[in-house]
Amino acid sequence: MTILEVRLAQKEEIDTLMEMFDYSRNLMRQAGNMVQWTNGYPKKDLILESIGRHEQYAFVREGVLVGTFCFILGEDPFYKYIENGEWLNDLPYGVIHRIASNGKAKGIAEACFRWCFGCHPNIRVDTHETNGAMRHVLAKLGYTECGTVYVADGTPRLAFQKTSGRSG
């Protein structure tokens, strides 16, 4: 198995990154998830902002971009209110958003979650209830479903958290 390298995404790679979001959106649709990543989300401007803040990462295999994700160390404003549950703790956390691939490498989501948890011992993430593939990976990796959060467009997402219990 070829090793995946993780590095910050570059603005010059924006077209390749957007193709990954298109590919991943199409996979969601084929799997019955018709409601996540609609209306052109994520937009190019949002990804360029993530790159500018050094929060957009790329998976590279043998010199080729094969995946991307956003990893933010700090609070997500949409995670302040959680319905039908509660977060596992109130410690500082990292947030993972917008995982995508070009389909040429398997296990991008799992690799992303493992890498991020290796960087920070307290991770939060959300996904749509119809995103069965993502929910499967989160369960496999020991993430706890904590409740429901509402994202920027006002729609609900299932909220998950994994923590090692140590602060950091």
Summary of the structure (lengths in Angstrom):
residues: 168
radius of gyration: 15.1
end to end distance: 32.0
largest distance: 44.1
contacts: 491
relative contact order: 0.19
helix: 32%
strand: 30%
